[in-house]
Amino acid sequence: MKTFYAVLANSLAAALTNTFVWFAVTFWVYLETKSVMATSIMAGVYLATVAISGLFLGSLVDRYRKKTSMMISGVVTLILYVIALVIYLSTPTEVFKDDSSINLWLFITVCLFGAITGNIRTIALSTVVTILIEEDNRDKANGMVGTANGVSFLVASIFSGLVIGYMGVLWMLVLAIALTVLVILHLLTISIPEKEIVHTAESGSQHIDVKGTIAAVSVVPGLFGLIFFNTFNNFLGGVFMSLMDAYGLSLVSVQAWGILWGVLSLGFIVGGLVVAKKGLGKMPLKTLFVSNIIMWVICIIFPMQASIVLLGTGMFGYLCLIPVVEATEQTILQKVIPPERQGRVFGFAQSIEQAASPLTAFMIGPIAKFIFIPFMTTGAGAQWIGSWFGTGTDRGLALLFIVTGIIGLIVTLIAMQSDAYQKLSLVYKKPQPEYDEDAIGQPTQA
């Protein structure tokens, strides 16, 4: 447990740094350009990169020892943040106010890849739980991971808004570089007791092993159903990632928005602590679906009025449930997938689940700008419901959130009645199944 806590603390610091950078860059771009399209495209690029990189990063985690994977993540991130600093210092300030500027998007892209490289740690940390924690306690360990994510989100939210508001993007980059250096130095002091690296004979961990990974997932009844359910949820979640900052910044200042998200991030911590203490119960999939039902109901209620109190209350409840949802999938995968393939399966799940979000993020900016915002500003919606719902740009975004919540609720209720839900519930209760080595590949020492 001592080693697990050390790895968790190191990953917390790295996640905090990367989240801080991406939040700060998003705030800064919106304030510089005043463009909803720009932040929507940023969200889409971010999610697309996460989706595309999942299989590659998962293979990287399986190919090398976990500490080595984490070290690669830290060093590459440091290099990219230094490049971003050079771009910023060599570009005139007024250039960044143009949302079509090549230098602006080059800066955004370098920061993006710096933050995305941190996903190596996310995948590696899930496999480290398998290595260091006994099966009966993994759900609680995953709850602790959720708590750590909440802490990083909280601190990053507060400081990203404050740093951009009072110090500017230059100091944001300086702080990110310094923190990344400290993370690398701390990681050098940690020893992870990992056995020999294992790969498959024909399509092993030295490659992006799509065929073998699909085989490992397909032998578990209902597991593809879980992955595709989370994929659809992420498809809808792209709406919130793309437009939430624009909606929140229409209600309060950037400093207040950053502080508010810091406070709301306590929801991550609360939810993670509850899982860490209580676990997921005997029927984790039921817990997953009940959590999703509550989340979508919240998404329908909080945009009803242009109230920062209503928004804050709803988002706090929503964030409390995210660690529960994430811990459920992690715990199931850690139990039913062989350790030598967990990096690739976690990466595969990440890629599939995130694949739909970029489509939403890229589409939602134009949809909001050309349909929902006009509808609630000068269109029929302003006349029909504007008297009680309100009118303007923020109310167009609010209506889009409500429609998304209704769709999510309907899909969740349908999924609860599916065969995949029933099958995976039964599999989770049984001991780990025997795997067809011919289908998945013979394990050999790397």
N, C-alpha and C positions, 0 to 999 in steps of 0.2 A: 504493500500500500504506500510505503514511503516513496518508492520509485514512481508509482502512478501519480501521486500528488505532485512530485517534481515535474513530471512530463506535462501534467495538466496545467500547472502554473506557467510553464514555459509556453505552452500552446495558448494559454489565456493572454499572455503578453503579446504574442505574435498576432493573434486574432484582433486584439484591441488596436494594435498599430494599423493593420490593414483595413479594418472597419473605419477607423478614424480617418484614414486617407481618403477612402471612397466617399464617405459621408461629406467630408470637407470639400472635396472636389465637386460633388454634386451641388452643394449649397452655393459654392463660389461661382460655378458656371451659370446657375439660374440668376444669381444676383448681378453677374456681369452682363449676361445676354438678355435677361427677362424672357427667355424662350421656353415654353412648355415642350415644344418639339425637341429642343436640345436635350432636356432631361429625360424625355421619353426615349430618344435614340440612345442615350447613355445607358439607360436601364436595359434596353434591348440588347445592346452590344455586350453588356456585362453578363446578362443571362445566357446569351448565345455562346459566349466564351466559356462559361461554366459548363454548359451542356456539351460542347465539343471537346473540352479538355478532360472530362471525367474519366473516359476509358484510358487515355494516355497517362494521366496522373495515377490512376489505380494500378496500371501495369508497372509504373515506376516504383510505387510502394511495395508491390510484390517482388520486384526484381532485386531491390536493395534492402538492407536492414533498415528498420524503422528510424533509427537515429540518423543514418546516412540520408534517408529521404527527407527528414526534417531539416538537416543541415543544407541540403541542396535548395530547399525551399527558401531558407533564410538568406543564403548568399545571393541567389538570383533576384530575390526581392530587393535586397540592398543595392545591387547594381542598377536595377531599373529605377529606383527612387533617386539615385544619384543622377542618372540620365535625365529624369524629369526636372530636377533642380537646374541642370545645365540649360535645358530648353527654356525654362521660365526666365532665367537670368539673361538669356541672349535674345529674348523677344520683347519688343516694345509693349507697354501696358495696354495701349489702345487697341492693339491687334486682338486681344482676348475678348473684347466687347462684341466682336463680329462672330455670330454663330456659324458662319461659313468659312472661318479662318482655318487654313491648313495647320498652322502652328497650334491653334487651340485644340484641334482634334488629335494632333500628334501628342500633345501634352496629356490629354485625357487618356489616350490609348496606352501610353507608357505607364501611367498611374494605374490604369486598369489591369495590365498584365502583372504589375508589381503586387497588386492585391490578390489577383487570381492565383498566382503562384502559391499563396498561402493555403489554397485548397489541398495541396499535398499533405499538409498537417492535419486537416480535417479528416481525410481518408485514413491517414496513418494512425491518428488517435483512436479511431474506432477499432482498428486491428490491435492496437496496444491494449485496449480493454480486454480483448479476447486472450491475449498473452498473459496479462498480469492478474486478471480477476477471475475467480471461480464462477461457473455458470449461474449458480443461484443468486449471485450478487451483481450480475452484470446490468440488470435493469436499473438498480440503484446507482451503479457507477455511471451509467448513461445519463441518469438524472443529474449527477454531479457535473458531467460534461455540459448538459443544458444550462446548469447554473453558471458555469464558467463563461459560456457563450453570452448569457444574460449580463454578467458583470462587464464583459468586453463591450457589449452593445451599449450599456448604460454609460460607462466612462467615455466611450468614443462619441456617443451622441452629445453629451454635455460639452466636451472639449472641442469637438469639430465646429459646433456653432460659435462657441466663445472665441476660439482661435481665429476663425474666418472673420468674425465680427469685429474683433479688437486688434488682431495682430496681422492678419492677412495670410495668403497662401504660401508665401516664402517661409515664414516661421513654421507653418504646418509641415512643409517638406523637411526642414531642419530637424524638427522633433521626430518625425517618422524615421529618418536616417539614424538618429541617435538611439532610438528605441530598438530598431532592428539590429544594430551592433550589439546592444546589451543582450538581446535574445540569443544571438549566436554565441556570445561568450558564456552565457549561462548553460546553453545546451551542451557545450563542451565538457561541463562538469557532471553530466548525467550519464549513467550506464544502464541500458535497457537489457535485461537478461533474456535475449532472444536466441532460440535454437537455430540450427542451420536453415538457410533459405531453401525453400522448396519450389520447384516449378514442374510443369508437365513435359513429357518427353517430346510430343509432337508440336504443341502450340503452347509454349511455356510462358513464364512471366517476363522473359526477355522480349516478348512481342506484345502488341495490342491484341490480346487473345479473345476476340469477339465470340468465335465459335464455342470454345471451351467455357466461356463465361455464361453464354446463353444455355449451354447444357447444364451447368451447375444450378442455374435458376429454374430451369424447366422441370428438374426432377422433384421440386418441392411444389406439391399441389396448391394452387391459389396464390403463389408468390408473385407471379406476373400480374395477377389481378390487383394485388396490393400496390405494386409499382405503378401500374397504369392509373389506379385511383389517385395516387399522389401526383401523378403527371397531370391529370385533369385539374386537380386543386391548384397546382402551380400555374397552369394555363390561366385560371381565373385570378390567381394571386399576382400575376404580372400587371393587372390593372392597378393594384394598390402600390406596387413598387414603382410604377411609372408616374403615378399622379399624386401620391400621398404628400410628397414634399411641396408640390405646387398648391395643393389644397390647404395644407397647414400654414404655408407662408402667406396665403391670402387672408389668414385670420390673425396671425401674430408675426412679430419680427423674427429675424433669423436667430438672434440670441435667445429669445424666448422659446423658439421652436426647438433649438438644440437642447436647452435645459429641460423642456417638457419631455422630449424623447429620452433624455437621461433618466428622468423620474419614471416614465412609463416602462423603461427597460427593467425596472424592479420586477415587472411581471414575469420576465424570463427567469429571474432569480427565484421568485416565489414558486413558479411552476416546477423548475428544476429541483428545488429543495424538497418539494412535496414528493416528487418521484424518487429522489435520493433516499428519503425516509420511509415512504410507504410502498415503493415499487409500483408496478403497473397492474397488480391484481391477478387473479386467476384467468381472466379473459381479457387480455390486453387489446385484442382487436375491437371488442365492444367498447372499451375505453376510448380507442381511437375514433370510432364513428360517433360516439356521443360527444366527444370533444369537437369534432368537425361540425356537428349540428349546432352546438352552442356558438361556435365561431361565426358561422354564416348568419345566424340570427342577429348577432352583434353587428355584423356588416350591413344588415338591413336597417337597424335601428339608429346607429350613431350619426348617419348623414341626414336624418330627418330635418334637422334645423342647423343653421350656421352658428354652432356653439362650440367653443373650444373646450368647455366642460364636458359636453356630450361626446365630443371626439376623444378627449383624454380618457374618460371613463370607459368607453367602448374599447379603445385600443389597449388599455391596461388588461381588461378581461381577455381580449384576443391574444395578447402576448403571454399571458399566464398559461395558455393551452398549447402554445407552440412546442415547448420542451416535452410535453406529454406525447404529442404526435410524433416528434422526431425520435424520442426514446423507444417508442413502440417498434418502429421499423428497424432501428439499430439492434435492438434486443433479439428480434426474430432472425435477422440475418446472421448475427453472431452465433446463434444456436444451430441453425440449419445449414449453414454454408461451411465447407472445410476451411481451416485457417489459411492454407496455402493459396486459396482463391479469394479471400475476403477483400483484399485491396481492389482487385478487378471488379468484384461484384458490387462493392460500395461505389466504385467509380462508374460502373454501368448504370446502377440505380440513379446516381446523381445525373448522369448524362440524359437518361430517358426522362426522368422527372422534370429536368430543367429545359428539355427540348422545346416544350410548348410555350414556355414563358416568353422567350424572345419574340415569337410571333405576336403574342398579345401586346408586348411592350412596343414593338414597331408599329402595330396597327392602332393602338389605343390613343396615341397622340393625335393623329389625324381624325380619328373617330370623335374624340373629345372636342377637338378644335372646330371641326366642320359640321358636326351633328348635335352633340349634347349641349355644348356651350351656346350656340345660336338658338337651340330649342328653348333654353331657359333664360335667354337674354332678350331676344326680340321675336322669338317664334311662338308657336301655339302653346308650348309648355308654360311659358311665362303668363299667358292669359288663362290657361286652364287651372293651374295649381300655384301660380306665383303669389297669390294673395296670402297663402299660409306657408308654402314651402320656401318662398323667397325667389329672387331672380338674380341673374348675373353669372359670371364665370364660375365662381365657387359652387353655385347651386347646380350648374350643369355637371360639374365633376361629382357632386353629391348624388345626383340622380344615377349617374353611371355606376357608382359604388353600390347603390341599392339594387339595381338590376343584376349586377354581378353576384350579390349575396343571395338573391332569390334563385338564380340558376344553380349556385353551389349547394344550397339547401335541398333542392329537388334531386340533384344527382346523388348526394349523400344518402338520402332516404331510399333511393332505388338501389344503390350499391349494397346497403345493409341486407337486402333480400337476395343477393346474388349467391350462386354456388361457390364462387371463389372465396367469399367471406366464410362460408361454412366449412369448406375444406381446409383453409389455412388455420382456422381456429382449432380444428382437430389435430392437425400436424403439430402445432405448437405445444399441445398437451403431451405429445408422445416423446420418447427418447429420440435423439438425433438419428435420422434415417440412414440406411446403408446406401452408399453411392455406387453407381455403375462406373467402375474404373475405366471400362472400355469406352464409355461415352464421354467421360470427363478427362481421361488421360492418366497414365501411370505416374505417381509422384516419384521424382528422383532428386538426389541431392545436387544442389547447384554448385 
